[in-house]
Amino acid sequence: MNKHPEYNFSKEIQDKLKKFKTHLKRLKYKENTARQKTNYTGYFLKWIENENLQIQETRYNDLLNFIDYCKLEGNSNKHINNKLLSIRNYYDYLKNKNPSLTNPARNLYLRGVRQKLPANIIEFTKLEKLYTSHKPQTLRDKRNKIILSLLIYQGITTEELHQLQPEHLKLTEGKIYVPGNSRRNSRKLELKPFQILELHEYLLKVRPKILDAIINITPTFRAGRKPERINKARLETKLFVSINGSESLKNSLYHMFRAIQKINPDIRQAKQIRSSVITYWLKKYNLRQVQYMAGHKYVSSTERYQLNHLHSLQQQIETLHPLNTPHPMPPLL
């Protein structure tokens, strides 16, 4: 039995949702995301059924009534916006078969939803100093320096690090292709000249040695937790692999950032580096360029980093404003 009765649907609605979920998976949405979107869509389909409406005849004013209904059910603005997004996705799916269909949820959002602004921004000069101070000695160090360079100069995410494959490097073009997914767009980014040289060495020398040591199970090389089974074929498709043979880089990144904190305690995680890089980009490039470079699907995601910059400026203005500056008491006469 479903723990959430509001997501119990009729056979007719279930059939519609099954096709919609297949569509979402084709678009590479993760299982949990696809399930949530189908639940929210089913919630809407159930509502229009109770209101004796037809999906193709539902309009903007009907959606306003749906919003009122959600509020009466105790849904927060953020929760309602998530439902509206799922409804937009569903109408976009229906438009594939019926292009003339009107999407009543298009551009419909509830205001007043607080967005979390990026915090703990690091100056880009400090990030570059961190990179140049990295003197690799071991194969692990050399791999980590390559990873660090992609975090700093291309602003990629840890999720994208796992997705990168050797063929995504376009060294003759001086670029790297970052594949997209349900959360981010794909993009092709410029590499720095020194990155091209380091990546060339990594592909020809460092990576083959790491793979060879993993496959041959060198005990002294594979220190730490070891996976129960090594999938050689899968490892060979990845640009970066864990020294112990795991397909996940989570443990490798954890130890890498522990070492980084010894050099600069303010730098704690990859997400913080990405936020700092995007903030820096916005000082050099226009908004749409940065949206592309960051892989953001929506320009509003990029604007958050602009707001962060403006928020810092506002704090400085408030601090330095004459009315906020303490003045010495006048002498008693």
VENTA-V30482 format. One record per run of one state. SS is the DSSP state (H for helix, E for strand, L for the rest). FROM is the first residue (numbers start at 1). TO is the last residue. Records with the same first field share a line. If there is no record, write none. Layout:
BEGIN
SS: FROM-TO  FROM-TO
END
This chain:
BEGIN
L: 1-4  8-10  27-30  51-54  58-59  73-76  96-123  134-138  154-157  164-165  171-174  179-183  185-186  191-192  216-231  238-249  264-269  285-286  295-295  297-298  321-321  325-333
H: 5-7  11-26  31-50  55-57  60-72  77-95  124-133  139-153  158-163  166-168  193-215  232-237  250-263  270-284  287-294  299-320  322-324
E: 169-170  175-178  184-184  187-190  296-296
END
